[in-house]
């Protein structure tokens, strides 16, 4: 029973997808856009800058800065 329902759902979904692709082709639309539009690039840049600002604030905070200095000092003082 499960396989029959699954097969019918696949056929139905495949038919809907095919119909949508045909309709888009008739209207001259392409559904396989692989790139981003300018607004998506802008949002990506804003998100990257916001992440960079947060990361900068975390790394330059007192506790993290002191810990990083301790790690570097320990690495420089290590005996070879």
C-alpha positions in Angstrom: 0.0 0.0 0.0 2.8 2.4 0.9 4.6 1.8 -2.3 1.5 2.5 -4.4 0.8 5.8 -2.6 4.4 6.8 -3.0 4.4 5.9 -6.7 1.3 8.0 -7.2 2.7 10.9 -5.3 5.8 10.8 -7.4 3.8 10.7 -10.6 1.7 13.6 -9.5 4.7 15.7 -8.4 6.5 14.9 -11.6 3.5 15.9 -13.7 3.2 19.2 -11.8 6.9 20.0 -12.3 6.7 19.1 -16.0 3.6 21.3 -16.5 5.3 24.2 -14.7 8.5 23.9 -16.9 6.3 23.8 -20.1 4.4 26.8 -19.0 7.6 28.7 -18.2 9.1 27.7 -21.6 5.9 29.0 -23.4 6.2 32.3 -21.6 9.9 32.6 -22.3 10.9 32.3 -18.6 13.9 30.4 -17.3 13.7 28.6 -14.0 17.3 27.5 -13.7 18.9 30.8 -12.6 22.2 29.8 -11.2 23.4 33.3 -10.1 22.3 35.9 -7.6 20.7 39.2 -8.5 22.2 42.5 -7.3 20.0 42.7 -4.2 21.1 39.3 -3.1 24.8 40.4 -3.6 24.1 43.5 -1.5 22.5 41.4 1.3 25.4 39.0 1.2 27.9 41.8 1.5 26.0 43.4 4.4 25.8 40.0 6.2 29.6 39.5 5.7 30.4 42.9 7.0 28.2 42.4 10.0 29.9 39.1 10.8 33.3 40.7 10.4 32.4 43.5 12.8 31.1 41.0 15.4 34.3 38.9 15.0 36.5 42.0 15.3 34.7 43.0 18.5 35.1 39.5 20.0 38.8 39.2 19.1 39.6 42.7 20.4 37.8 42.2 23.7 39.9 42.2 26.8 39.6 38.5 27.7 40.2 37.2 24.2 43.0 39.6 23.6 44.8 38.5 26.8 44.3 34.8 25.9 45.7 35.3 22.4 48.7 37.2 23.8 49.3 34.4 26.2 49.2 31.8 23.4 51.6 33.8 21.3 53.9 34.4 24.3 53.9 30.7 25.2 54.7 29.8 21.6 57.6 32.2 21.4 59.0 31.1 24.8 58.8 27.4 23.9 62.1 25.5 23.9 63.1 23.8 20.7 
